[in-house]
Amino acid sequence: MIGALLFPVGFVMLYLMGYDLLTGVFMLVPIAWLDKRPGVTLPRMLKCWALVGLGNLGGALFIATFGYLNFTMGGTEEINAVGQTMMAVGESRTVGYQEAGFAGWIVLFLRGMFCNWMVSMGVVGAAISTTVSGKIMAMWMPIIVFFYLGFEHSVVNMFLFPIGLMMGADFTLYQYIMWNEIPTVLGNLVGGLTLVGLVLYTTHVRTQPKKCCLDPATKKGVTRPHSKGESPWISSKCVTPCSPPKRVKK
């Protein structure tokens, strides 16, 4: 329980600094693509996922290397108790799932789904909060839930399993990738997108009142159509000038 209470610290620091997490962009970017935001295309969305994933992997491997050196005094001492615990967790969450066969793969996928349900709720809660303390609280609560219930987070696993391999845990790189990382990534993607992203888009973005701005040329209020082929809505109540469209780099 103490671990669950402390675990959200890293997520809070990452979000407040404006950095990206793979599980977060799994949920956020598809919404912008569905809403046809300027410059958001399918290839760019996939590129975003790839770059964020590689960046997260690089950071996780860096911290894993530091952790290995720390837990073994630069490789000169026996692995301490914390390192032994990490090794045991890595073994149980690869070999254990493999022994269960297809059922283990399905459980991994579901745990990945429910993990990113909680993480994405934290991202959304932080985005709508207007104070730093509110953002921290909105992130802290769902992250505690996912960690305490033992759900699977792909980026956390990018650290946990490589450090276990560095310390000599009894599982292979293949077992880690096939019997943890792949189903976890897929579960994180499906969970964040379906349980949070699409739900919010359907209930909020598609049903929100149309926002308008004052067209300087016609002096009339206009809206950006929600969908292709929809006519702009005209209103005489808009007073905020429309911003010129941003140029998008190709």
WOJOCOR-V547911 format. One record per backbone hydrogen bond with DSSP energy under -1.0 kcal/mol. NH is the residue of the N-H (numbers start at 1). CO is the residue of the C=O. If there is no record, write none. Layout:
NH,CO ; NH,CO
This chain:
5,1 ; 6,2 ; 7,3 ; 9,6 ; 10,7 ; 12,8 ; 13,9 ; 14,10 ; 15,11 ; 16,12 ; 17,13 ; 18,15 ; 19,14 ; 25,21 ; 26,22 ; 28,24 ; 29,25 ; 32,28 ; 33,29 ; 34,30 ; 35,31 ; 36,33 ; 37,32 ; 40,37 ; 45,41 ; 46,42 ; 47,43 ; 48,44 ; 49,45 ; 50,46 ; 51,47 ; 52,48 ; 53,49 ; 54,50 ; 55,51 ; 56,52 ; 57,53 ; 58,54 ; 59,55 ; 60,56 ; 61,57 ; 62,58 ; 63,59 ; 64,60 ; 65,61 ; 66,62 ; 67,63 ; 68,64 ; 69,65 ; 70,66 ; 71,67 ; 72,68 ; 74,69 ; 76,72 ; 77,72 ; 80,71 ; 84,80 ; 85,81 ; 86,82 ; 87,83 ; 88,84 ; 89,85 ; 90,86 ; 91,87 ; 92,88 ; 93,89 ; 94,91 ; 95,91 ; 96,91 ; 98,94 ; 99,95 ; 101,98 ; 105,101 ; 106,102 ; 107,103 ; 108,104 ; 109,105 ; 110,106 ; 111,107 ; 112,108 ; 113,109 ; 114,110 ; 115,111 ; 116,112 ; 117,113 ; 118,114 ; 119,115 ; 120,116 ; 121,117 ; 122,118 ; 123,119 ; 124,120 ; 125,121 ; 126,122 ; 127,123 ; 128,124 ; 129,125 ; 135,131 ; 136,132 ; 137,133 ; 138,134 ; 139,135 ; 140,136 ; 141,137 ; 143,139 ; 144,140 ; 145,141 ; 146,142 ; 147,143 ; 148,144 ; 149,145 ; 150,147 ; 151,146 ; 157,153 ; 158,154 ; 159,156 ; 160,156 ; 161,157 ; 163,159 ; 164,160 ; 165,161 ; 166,162 ; 167,163 ; 168,165 ; 169,164 ; 171,169 ; 176,172 ; 177,173 ; 178,174 ; 179,175 ; 181,176 ; 182,177 ; 184,180 ; 185,181 ; 186,182 ; 187,183 ; 188,184 ; 189,185 ; 190,186 ; 191,187 ; 192,188 ; 193,189 ; 194,190 ; 195,191 ; 197,192 ; 198,193 ; 200,196 ; 201,197 ; 202,198 ; 203,199 ; 204,200 ; 205,200 ; 206,201 ; 208,204 ; 213,222 ; 214,240 ; 215,220 ; 219,215 ; 221,235 ; 222,213 ; 230,227 ; 235,221 ; 242,214
